[in-house]
Amino acid sequence: MATGDVTWFDQALVDISKKLINLSADTMKLGLITTSTTPAATTAVPCWSAGGTTNMSTNAVATGTAWTGPVTLASVSCTLSGGKMVFDAADVSVSQDASGFTNARWGIIYSDTATNKNCIAFLDLGSDRSIVSGPLSITWNASGILTIDQV
């Protein structure tokens, strides 16, 4: 896995098919977690709450002035493009904050609408990221955050 890679949680594919997550209509959020947990595609029932097997929010980075907790993804879309389902949203920016977090290692995309705040995917930040000395910018792939293709 490389910096910037986004990986679907296997459970998300099941959750979408069971209508627990609606990629087109749900409010999607991005949370940031520390190295205390290393997510994997096979992470058991990941949620941003206590409702699943793995509560990703227990390792959330500290909040502050610039980062008040998970951010709502803007301009979320789920479309068909070139025979692929494409999930996308606007890029995310977190302002510099001298008293902000210094240990964001993973980004977690989840549905804030789903009862258990079911997680969809995780973003590899490559190493611990800090907003103390500068802003954090997350620029999604121009082809979309996530795609599903029939092979």
Residue pairs with C-beta under 8 A, 6 or more apart in sequence:
1 7
1 124
2 124
2 126
3 124
3 125
3 126
3 127
4 123
4 124
4 126
4 141
5 123
5 124
6 109
6 121
6 122
6 123
6 124
6 140
6 141
6 145
6 146
7 39
7 40
7 41
7 121
7 122
7 124
8 41
8 120
8 121
8 146
9 39
9 41
9 43
9 46
9 119
9 120
9 121
9 122
10 41
10 42
11 43
11 44
11 45
11 46
11 52
11 118
11 119
12 21
12 118
12 119
12 120
12 121
15 21
15 114
15 118
16 23
20 111
20 114
20 115
20 116
20 118
21 111
21 114
21 118
21 120
22 111
22 113
23 76
23 78
23 87
23 120
24 76
24 77
24 78
25 113
26 111
26 112
26 113
26 114
27 72
27 111
27 112
27 113
28 72
28 73
28 76
28 89
28 109
28 110
28 111
28 112
28 120
29 48
29 70
29 71
29 72
29 73
29 109
29 110
29 111
29 112
30 70
30 71
30 73
30 92
30 107
30 108
30 109
30 123
30 138
31 48
31 56
31 57
31 60
31 69
31 70
31 107
31 108
31 110
32 60
32 61
32 67
32 70
32 101
32 104
32 106
32 107
32 108
32 125
33 39
33 56
33 57
33 59
33 60
33 61
33 104
33 105
33 106
33 107
33 108
34 59
34 60
34 61
34 103
34 104
34 105
34 106
34 128
35 103
35 105
35 106
35 128
36 58
36 59
37 54
37 56
37 58
37 59
37 106
38 106
39 46
39 56
39 106
39 108
39 122
43 54
43 119
44 52
44 53
44 54
45 52
45 53
45 54
46 52
46 53
46 54
46 56
46 108
46 110
46 118
46 119
47 54
47 55
47 56
47 110
47 114
47 116
47 117
47 118
47 119
48 55
48 56
48 57
48 70
48 108
48 110
48 112
48 117
48 119
49 55
49 57
49 116
49 117
51 115
51 116
51 117
52 116
52 118
52 119
56 108
56 110
56 119
57 117
60 69
60 70
61 67
61 101
61 103
61 104
62 100
62 101
63 69
64 97
64 99
64 100
64 101
64 131
65 97
65 99
65 100
66 94
66 95
66 96
66 97
66 100
66 131
67 94
67 97
67 100
67 101
67 131
70 110
70 112
71 92
71 94
72 112
73 89
73 90
73 92
73 109
74 89
74 90
75 88
75 89
75 90
76 87
76 88
76 89
77 86
77 87
77 88
77 89
78 85
78 86
78 87
78 88
79 85
79 86
79 88
80 86
81 144
83 149
83 150
84 147
84 148
84 149
85 147
85 148
85 149
86 143
86 144
86 146
86 147
87 120
87 144
87 145
87 146
87 147
88 140
88 144
88 145
89 140
89 145
91 137
91 138
91 139
91 140
92 137
92 138
93 135
93 136
93 137
93 138
94 100
94 131
94 135
94 136
94 137
95 131
95 135
96 131
96 132
96 133
96 134
96 135
97 131
97 132
98 132
99 132
100 130
100 131
100 132
101 130
101 131
101 132
102 128
102 130
102 131
102 132
103 128
103 129
103 130
104 125
104 128
104 129
104 130
104 131
104 136
105 125
105 127
105 128
105 129
106 122
106 123
106 124
106 125
107 122
107 123
107 125
107 138
108 119
108 121
108 122
108 123
109 119
109 120
109 121
109 122
109 123
109 145
110 117
110 118
110 119
110 120
111 117
111 118
111 120
120 146
121 145
121 146
123 138
129 136
130 136
